[in-house]
Structures are given as C-alpha cells and as structure tokens.
Amino acid sequence: MQAPTASLPGIASTVVAAAPDADAARAPRGAPWRALAHPFVLLPAAFVLIVVICALGAPWIAPHDPFTPSLRHRLEAPGATFWFGTDDLGRDMLSRAIFGARTALQASLQSVGIGVLFGVSLGLLAGYAGGWCDRLAMRLADVMQSIPAVLLALALISVLGKGLTNAMLAVGLIFAVSFMRITRAVVLAERERLYVDAARVLGLRAGAIMFRQILPNIAGPLIVQASISLGTALLIEAMLSFLGVGADSTQISWGAMLETARQFQSEQPLLPLVPGLAITLTVLSFNLLGDALRDALLPRGTARRASSVQVPAVRAVHEETPLDPPLPDALLVVRGLSVRAGRPGAESELLSQVSLQLRRGEVLGLVGESGCGKSMTAAAILGLLPAGARIASGSVRLGGTELVGLGDEALRHVRGRRIGMVFQDPNAALSPVHTIGMQLRDAIRAHRRLSHAQAQARAVELLELVGVPDAARRMQDYPHQFSGGMAQRVVIACALACDPELLIADEPTTALDVTIQAQVLDLLAQLRERLGMSILLITHDLGVVADLCDRVAVMYAGQVVEEGPVQQVLSAPRHPYTALLLHAMPRGGAGGAALSTIAGRVPPAWAWPQGCRFHPRCPHATAACSVQPVALAQGVRCIRADERLEVLA
Ligand SMILES: Nc1ncnc2c1ncn2[C@@H]1O[C@H](COP(=O)(O)OP(=O)(O)OP(=O)(O)O)[C@@H](O)[C@H]1O
C-alpha cells in the first residue's frame, strides 16, 4: 500500500503555464427556479405554498376550533362568522379545511417518502448491478404494478387494521415501483456515460458511484415523479378517508369532510365546496408543478455515449504471434491479448493477439483509424470492457502484477491508484452536478485516508500542478464553468490524484480547440518529465506521436500491425498501413495540395478479412496476402515487410 502523500514536493510550486480561462461560460443554473418563473406555474406554486403554510400553522391560522362541536351553529350557510359555513356538528368548515391540509400533506409525504426510499434504492441496485438482480427487481415490479393501489391499501388495512399510516404504507409500496422503474431506466443510461467510467477508473467503490455520482444526476426525473406522486397520494388518501378506512376521528381529512358533505348536501348544498376545492386545486397544483419541472429538468444532459455494437457473426482468427522478450524496466507488458464479444457461438474477435510494452517514464503512442481497437485495448488493460466483451486470452502485467483475472476489488485498487485515465471529452468525464473540488477530493480519498482538509489541500495542489489559475477559488466551481482546455486540466488532475505509475490518455485533445490542444499536450509532456510517469497515449494524430512519444504501436482491425521506436517507425515505416497513415497526414506548407486518403474503411469487427486484415485496402497486396493470418515478426505484421515498397498516393 502506498503511503498517503499530502504534497508533491517541488512540484506544486511549479505552475504549468496556461492561457487564462477566457471562454469559461457561466451557464445558468437552477433549472427548477426557471420553471417557476412561468405564470402557469407561479399560480400552482403559490397554492402549494399556501397549503404548506396552512398545514404548518393550522392552530394559529384557523379562525375557529375545528374539533369541538357546537350544535347551535349546525349546518350554517357561509356568513360573516363562518365564511364557508359549518358542518353537521356545527364546526367551522374553513378551520377544518385548514387542519385537513395537515393530514393531506402528511399522508402524501409519507407515501412518497416510502416510495422514494425503497424505489430509488432498488432502482439504483437493479440498474447498476444488472443481471439476475435486475431481472428479479423487474419481475417484482410487474407483480406489484398489476395490483391497483387502492385495492392493495384496502388489503393491507384489513390485515394491519384501519389507519392512515397503514394505508399510506401500501400506497408508498406501489409508488416504489414507479420510482424503481424510473431510477433503473435512468441509471441504465447514466452508467454508460463517461463520468461514471471516469469514477470507476479512479477506483471509487460501487456504493460511492451509485449514491454520490449517479444519484445526483438523476435528481431531475425523480423530483418530477415525486411531485406528480404527491398529487396522486393526496387523491388516494381522500378516497380512503371518504370510504371511512383512512383518517380516524382524531384527524381531519378532506376526503372525510366530503363524505359528511355528501350525507347532508340536501340540507346544506354548499357543504362540498371547501373540501372539493381543496382536493381539486391541490392535486391540480402538484400536477402542474410536476409538468413544469419535467419541462425544465428533463431535456438536460441527454447526450449519451453510443454503448452497443451489433455483433452478428463469427470471425475468429487463430494465430500464434511470437512475442518479443520483455523490455528492460518495462512497466506495462501486454502479451497476446485477445478480446471477444457476442453470444457464445456468434462471437467476434475485437482484439487479436495484441502485444505492447511500455517502459517506466516512457510515452507509448497507440495510433490507427477509428474502429481499429485502440480504446478497446485501453479498456481491457483497465478491466473495464463493455458488457458482453471478455478477455479470451493473453496477459496484462503492470509492474509485475497480472491484471487479467483479478477480482473487482483488486482491480479497483489498481485503477486510480496505479493507473490514471484521461478521456477524450473532459466535460463528459466530469459529473455536471458536483463541484470540481468535490470530484477531486473524492478521487483523492478513494484510495487514501485523508481528512477533508488534507484532501482539500492536495486537490488545490493538483490543480496548481496542472496549471489551473486561481486554483483555491476554482475548487467551488462546476465543470460547466471551465473552458474545454481547463476542464481537461481538471480531468488530468483527477487522474493524477494518487500518483499513478501509468497514465492512459484516450485522445485527450480531440474534443478541444486546436489552440488549446498544444497546451494540453505540453502539459502531458511536462508532467511526464516531472513525475516520471509512463503514458499510453491513444491518438489519431501521427504529428502528436512524433512530438510526444518515445515508441509507437500502429493498430489496424484489432491487431498491432507495426511497433517500434517513434523515430524508426515514422522515418522508415515497414507496414503499408503505417506508410499510408503518414502519407495522409496534413503537412504545413503543402501549399494547397490535396490531402491524400486511404481508400476504403476499417471493416467492422465481425467482418475482419481473411489473411492480412489490411490486404483489401493495401496497394501492395498480392494473392499470398489473403491466404493466412500474418504474425507480428520483428515489430511488423506484413509478409512483404522486407521489400522496399513506395507509397502509391
Ligand atoms: N461494446 C462493444 N461491443 C462489441 N463490439 C464493440 C464494442 N465497442 C467497440 N466495438 C468494436 O470493437 C472494435 C474496436 O473499437 P474501438 O472503439 O476500440 O476502436 P478505436 O480504434 O478506439 O476507435 P475510435 O478511435 O473511434 O475510438 C470496432 O470494430 C468496434 O466496432
């Protein structure tokens, strides 16, 4: 175990130069309050507020005693003393309606509280864990949802006895099903988002990810559902009390008032007015508020990462790749790594016999077109393969520790502590609803027992290290208040939280403005220099590789096709694919010359070609190239590697 480090000696003081955060947009916050600004919403919001005030201050607000009968005033019409008349026992209808707000709100809050508690916990668990846990929860939900809420309440009352609490417990259990379904659906979508991957990469525990990362992000749909459920609960409470199985004689319920009004309506026709209006307006207000909140909250943050890829057919190539002996001082050694996805019998091989080596303090570039398997390689190293994909064979050793086959808990200790990860889109990698300070402190405390103050100090130090100006003040800011470049610096700071030996950067500059890209790359170079870290840099850009990397591995169709020192590979490429990639690079000063491209595209994983996978696009391919798989030999996977082949533009 690493000792807790409260500081990085000699580093924090060296602030990496950065451009000022000029484009840090201050996006408007507080979507619920924006929704309340609409006139259609102000009225119901004001009405709900009045109901709440009545419920809380009933003894002081009610003009008369709502409980003591006064037969002198029996069934009086509305007048100066009793504004809304009296009931059959001479009690003031207005005062009873004011006290009735207590019962209505208490019952609604009770049932919605129970619904939220059980529903959200189950939904989080089902959505996050998946598998049998999810299936069991969904079947339970189906059964529960087939029973009408009022029927279940009546059944529970017959077992547990009459009373509002028992009735609302039953209603709460029915509500739990809706909350569970909503939570599960949102969690299923949220868990595919980058900030959840980022939290897993940092080594946060499943509980922390569910409750601290995902839950605040699904608050919107839950608030909307809670608001609508409050109205429904109120209606059910009124209905049960109307039937005489809800509120008892010590409680005043609008439903019970309505039942009394029904009995004496022929004598006093205005009796139903007060309870009827109270029920209708309160339920309507809750529903209108729910609608407004839905409009304000739900469209937010809908961008989702594409999560699944169809894998319709089998295409597994078996080949033996001779492995080079490990480099001296190798930190990461990946050997013969194959990853497969899909149903048994219909699997495709996403990675085939991938071998890589990375020395301590070295930067290894992983290049190739989109779909070649670069991100899949990083995911396999981190033990974070997408659902349905698995490591079929091979080994990943980090500083002598075999990572393939390690359990979840052991891997959690590796991620974040020994391997840090920087993603392509910094804004997607940071949770939008937490401050930068909290996200950094969480990353630091995921692996170290530090007090809040120590974690805070370390977080500021990390922000200074990555060149965020005015670091202490910016700890309170949210991700949207940072420009792309600054947000990426924050992501890098999170990745460095526990001094990892290896940093995996997956296209860390692709989502950034070109002027900012160079600054972030400079930062990575400086960090590598100062911290002696190894970096696996995934990129499309051979220019970046030339500037930053010591070694490079070129990937094509799930295989490494060429590997070696940057200078050697870029100056004298031996694989036609590497040569064509180099040829397709935009060159400064090319003076209007058209960019050359590589004809065709990378095939999908289920259709990797037979023989050399590049042969259908290769200008030098011969009949022999399509016969059998080509092994990686002396850093290149091409049967014509020893011939001198000119690039055909
Ligand atoms: N969840 C998945 N299930 C099945 N196949 C997948 C999945 N994700 C990716 N693939 C396939 O794996 C192969 C490698 O994809 P990968 O995302 O690693 O490529 P990449 O080189 O990182 O591309 P990019 O530069 O666009 O990120 C592709 O054929 C892709 O279609």
The ligand as an ORCA input file, in Angstrom:
! r2SCAN-3c Opt
* xyz 0 1
  N     -19.382     -2.672    -26.827
  C     -18.919     -3.260    -27.926
  N     -19.358     -4.481    -28.303
  C     -18.912     -5.068    -29.434
  N     -18.001     -4.510    -30.253
  C     -17.522     -3.297    -29.933
  C     -17.946     -2.588    -28.761
  N     -17.287     -1.399    -28.724
  C     -16.496     -1.360    -29.805
  N     -16.622     -2.489    -30.538
  C     -15.907     -2.846    -31.774
  O     -14.555     -3.058    -31.424
  C     -13.706     -2.604    -32.446
  C     -12.679     -1.655    -31.873
  O     -13.350     -0.480    -31.379
  P     -12.595      0.674    -30.570
  O     -13.635      1.581    -30.007
  O     -11.624      0.099    -29.636
  O     -11.831      1.417    -31.757
  P     -10.929      2.713    -31.672
  O      -9.748      2.441    -32.501
  O     -10.683      3.101    -30.269
  O     -11.876      3.778    -32.370
  P     -12.034      5.336    -32.001
  O     -10.786      5.997    -32.443
  O     -13.230      5.735    -32.828
  O     -12.283      5.417    -30.537
  C     -14.601     -1.962    -33.503
  O     -14.823     -2.906    -34.539
  C     -15.870     -1.696    -32.762
  O     -16.980     -1.751    -33.638
*
